[in-house]
Amino acid sequence: MLKEFRAFIMRGNVLDLAVGVIIGGAFGGIVSSLVNDMIMPPIGVALGSVDFRDLFVVLKEGAKAAAPYASLAAAKEAGAVTLNYGAFINTIVQFLIVGFSIFVVVRAANKLQKPAAAPPAPATKDCPYCLSPVALKATRCPNCTSELKV
């Protein structure tokens, strides 16, 4: 059982998948930072100094303090139930960037791959009488001795 497990783990597909998951996690962190730290702040400034992470709707006021809340953190601290649509917008932007990045990488990888070679031309044909394989240039079938048209 251990030998089978070792053979399974050492297969190329499993190792490729493990590397892909690790790199994907790191790439997700980079994209998250790109969205939160580089893209959304200028958009927020253009829309009137809005921090997208602090866009929310109070569904139920908190027990510790009444609305309005200055930030999402203040609402959570007060125990309010909120609908965090700003965080959702951030997540959508992150998803679109990751999706586009993967598209670009796959497209580039597809261009680097050589096109599949055309299958070789057949070297034999089937005898119309006995259906045995016969050389293309043969005039008689070696199995049933029928005359063949060239």
Stockholm file with secondary structure:
# STOCKHOLM 1.0

chainA/1-150         MLKEFRAFIMRGNVLDLAVGVIIGGAFGGIVSSLVNDMIMPPIGVALGSVDFRDLFVVLKEGAKAAAPYASLAAAKEAGAVTLNYGAFINTIVQFLIVGFSIFVVVRAANKLQKPAAAPPAPATKDCPYCLSPVALKATRCPNCTSELKV
#=GR chainA/1-150 SS CHHHHHHHHTSHHHHHHHHHHHHHHHHHHHHHHIIIIIIHHHHHHHTTSCCGGGCCEEEECCSSSCSCCSSHHHHHHTTCEEECHHHHHHHHHHHHHHHHHHHHHHHHHHHHSCCCCCCCCCSEEECTTTCCEEETTCSBCTTTCCBCCC
#=GC SS_cons         CHHHHHHHHTSHHHHHHHHHHHHHHHHHHHHHHIIIIIIHHHHHHHTTSCCGGGCCEEEECCSSSCSCCSSHHHHHHTTCEEECHHHHHHHHHHHHHHHHHHHHHHHHHHHHSCCCCCCCCCSEEECTTTCCEEETTCSBCTTTCCBCCC
//
